[in-house]
Amino acid sequence: MKIKLPHNQILMSALLLTLLVLFALDVSACTACVGDADDSQSKGVNAAIFVMLGGLGFLAMAVGALFFSFLRRIKNMDAAPSNTAEASP
């Protein structure tokens, strides 16, 4: 089901969004992000970011390895001869 907005409502929404962007108050970052690069707090935040990125990278590689393992097992199952057709007396 598609919702159709009146043309003037779309224009008013676009105008309101434009005004909000143009007249938005300055957003101030925390002192760890804006502070001195040689400060110990900034170094700690940077180290924490790299640890989190490393953890996410490890997790992504682990999921990729899991799917690669599944694909390899499926390929091996398809290539294996089936012994169910042979009947033993």
Wavefront OBJ file of the C-alpha trace (Angstrom):
o trace
v 0.000 0.000 0.000
v 1.463 3.299 -1.085
v 0.881 6.439 0.919
v 0.488 9.511 -1.237
v 1.237 12.867 0.306
v -0.229 16.046 -1.066
v 2.234 18.074 -3.089
v 2.137 21.041 -0.700
v 2.851 18.771 2.299
v 5.991 17.449 0.612
v 7.144 21.009 -0.083
v 6.480 22.058 3.518
v 8.401 19.044 4.829
v 11.359 19.850 2.576
v 11.281 23.493 3.672
v 11.138 22.543 7.342
v 14.040 20.117 6.936
v 16.082 22.773 5.121
v 15.408 25.329 7.863
v 16.364 22.846 10.570
v 19.649 22.091 8.837
v 20.486 25.747 8.177
v 19.614 27.073 11.609
v 20.668 24.117 13.749
v 22.657 24.887 16.850
v 26.286 23.932 16.868
v 26.805 20.413 18.058
v 29.783 20.173 20.320
v 31.772 16.974 20.552
v 33.177 15.631 23.787
v 36.594 16.759 24.952
v 38.083 13.384 24.023
v 37.212 13.962 20.368
v 38.078 17.649 20.153
v 40.798 17.872 22.782
v 44.544 17.826 22.408
v 45.802 14.896 20.340
v 48.653 14.273 22.798
v 46.328 14.109 25.804
v 46.139 10.763 27.579
v 42.332 10.756 27.342
v 42.473 11.161 23.558
v 45.025 8.371 23.293
v 42.816 6.116 25.418
v 39.744 6.821 23.294
v 41.710 6.141 20.113
v 43.017 2.876 21.557
v 39.480 1.846 22.543
v 38.230 2.571 19.025
v 40.978 0.428 17.522
v 40.207 -2.413 19.954
v 36.523 -2.294 19.004
v 37.373 -2.214 15.287
v 39.716 -5.156 15.782
v 37.001 -7.109 17.589
v 34.511 -6.400 14.817
v 37.070 -7.390 12.188
v 37.785 -10.646 14.004
v 34.073 -11.375 14.288
v 33.515 -10.671 10.583
v 36.396 -12.979 9.648
v 35.046 -15.710 11.935
v 31.584 -15.527 10.344
v 33.180 -15.600 6.881
v 35.255 -18.645 7.840
v 32.121 -20.361 9.165
v 30.278 -19.832 5.878
v 33.343 -20.951 3.909
v 33.432 -24.112 6.030
v 29.735 -24.727 5.370
v 30.227 -24.278 1.626
v 33.199 -26.658 1.612
v 31.201 -29.292 3.526
v 28.263 -28.960 1.137
v 30.582 -29.318 -1.841
v 32.168 -32.428 -0.293
v 28.743 -33.941 0.400
v 27.665 -33.384 -3.210
v 30.873 -34.965 -4.551
v 30.752 -38.023 -2.283
v 29.248 -41.153 -3.863
v 26.086 -42.361 -2.237
v 26.140 -45.956 -1.007
v 22.430 -46.153 -0.364
v 21.668 -47.605 -3.829
v 23.640 -50.787 -3.111
v 21.687 -53.456 -1.294
v 23.585 -56.062 0.597
v 22.104 -59.614 0.738
l 1 2 3 4 5 6 7 8 9 10 11 12 13 14 15 16 17 18 19 20 21 22 23 24 25 26 27 28 29 30 31 32 33 34 35 36 37 38 39 40 41 42 43 44 45 46 47 48 49 50 51 52 53 54 55 56 57 58 59 60 61 62 63 64 65 66 67 68 69 70 71 72 73 74 75 76 77 78 79 80 81 82 83 84 85 86 87 88 89
